[in-house]
Amino acid sequence: MKSEDPATLKKILERLMFLDPPVKKFPVIPPDPAMAVYFLDLKDVCYITTRADLGREETMFATGDGGKFFSNFRLNEIEKKLAEHPHFMRTSKFHIINLTRIRALRMSSARDLWFDGLAEPVINAVTDSLLKAFEERLTGTAASRSRITTKRPA
């Protein structure tokens, strides 16, 4: 390999980013009030969601052990911070998901996702506008809808 081969070097860098993501922890509101800041390991996060309540946005990180951690960051701010992270992607107005924690999915009019360690699915986790990007990231190719719909949870 020539040291000037940019295509090969780019592939190596992309693979290293996948193995060692640029962001590993994220600050959340501490579970113990005595702590000033708590840093949550992103590898434990299944999904990040938000909801507006009385004019205030509440963002929650859900972990595989059933933990719920809250943040003062808005979902679009978190999305920007995780833009280079290979495991996370925005799948709807209300969800950012960790692709490595998906256990099962159901593709119908609603796209529900089950995550490792969580008993209940996330309902309507993938919107129509982001479905193609989701399929491509999940399979690594431009997936056809019929290939994915054959995978149904028990």
N, C-alpha and C positions, 0 to 999 in steps of 0.2 A: 504494500500500500504506500503510495506517495504521500508525503506529509502535506502536500497541497491539495489533496482530494477532498473538496468541501462537502460533497454529497455523503461520503463515508463518515466524515467527522460529524456531520449533522445527525446521521442515524445513530452514531455512538452516543452523542449528547442526548438525543431523545430517549434512548434506552436507559441511560443513567438517570434521567429525570424520572422515569417510570419507577426505577428501583429505589431512588432516593428523592422523594418529592421535595420541592423547595420550601414548603410550609409544613411543619410537623405538628405544631400546637397552635391553639387559638385561645385568646383570653375570653373568659366568661365570668359571670357573676359567681363569686365563690359560694360553695355549699355551706361553708362555715363562716359566720359573720366576723369571726376574729381575723380572717384572711383578708388582705387588701385586694389581691388578684388571684385567680385560679386559672392555670393553663391546661386546657383539655387536649388530650392526644387525639389528633384527627383520625388516626387509624381505628379508633374505637367508635367513631361517629357513623351511624347508619344514614341519617338524613338530617337536614336542617330545614326548619319550616318557620312560617311567620303568620301572624294574624293581626288584623287591626281591631282594636277594642277601645271604644270611646275616644277615638282620635289619636291613640297611642299605638305604636307598632311594637309587638313583642316577638322576639326571635328566639327559637328554641333549637338546641342541638339534642338529638335523641341518640343514645348509645345502645349497643347490643345487650347490655346488662339491664336495660330498662331505665337507665338514668336519663334525667331531663335537666339540661343546663341552659341557662338563659343569658342573653347578650343584649347590650345596648346598641349594637351595630344593626343597621337595616340589612335586609337580605341582599339588596343590590350592592351594598358595600362589601359584604362577605363574598359575594360572587366575584367582585373585582380582585379581592385579596387571594382568592383561590383560582384565578384564571389560568395560572400555569400549572396547577396541581392536576396530575393525570387521572386521579381517582374520582374527582368531584365534577359534577356538571349540573347546570340548571335544567330542570325538566318541566317546570310550570311556574306560574306567577308566585306560587306559595312554597316551592320545594327546590332544594339543592340536594342531590343524592350522592352517596358514596358507591360507585359502581362495583367495588370489590366486596361489598357487604350484601349484595342482592342474593337472596336464596331462591326466589321463584318469582314468576310474573304471570299475569293474566292479561292478554291483549284482547279486548272487545271494545265496546263503545267507551268503557271506562278502563283505564290502564292502571291496574293495581300491582303494587310491589310488596313482596315479603322480604324481610331482612333477617340476617343471622341474629339469633338471640331474641327476636321479637315475635310474639305469637300472632298479633293482629297485623293485617296488611295496611299499607298506606294507600288509601283510596284516591283514584284519579291523580296519580302521581306524575303522569306524563301527558302533556297537552298535545293536541294535533299539530300545532305549529313547531313543536320541538321533537316530534316523534322520529322523523328521519335522522336527525342528529343523534338521538338516543340509540337508535338501532345501529348506526354506524359505530358509535363509541363502544357499545356493548359487544358487538361481534368483530369489530376491527375492519369491517368492510361495509359497503352499501348493501345492507340486508334487505331482502324482500320481506314483505309483511307476512306472507304465508309461511316462511321458514320459522319465524318467531312464534306465530300463533299456535304451532303444534306443541309448544312447551307449556303445559298447564299444571298448576300445583294440585296435589292430591287432596 
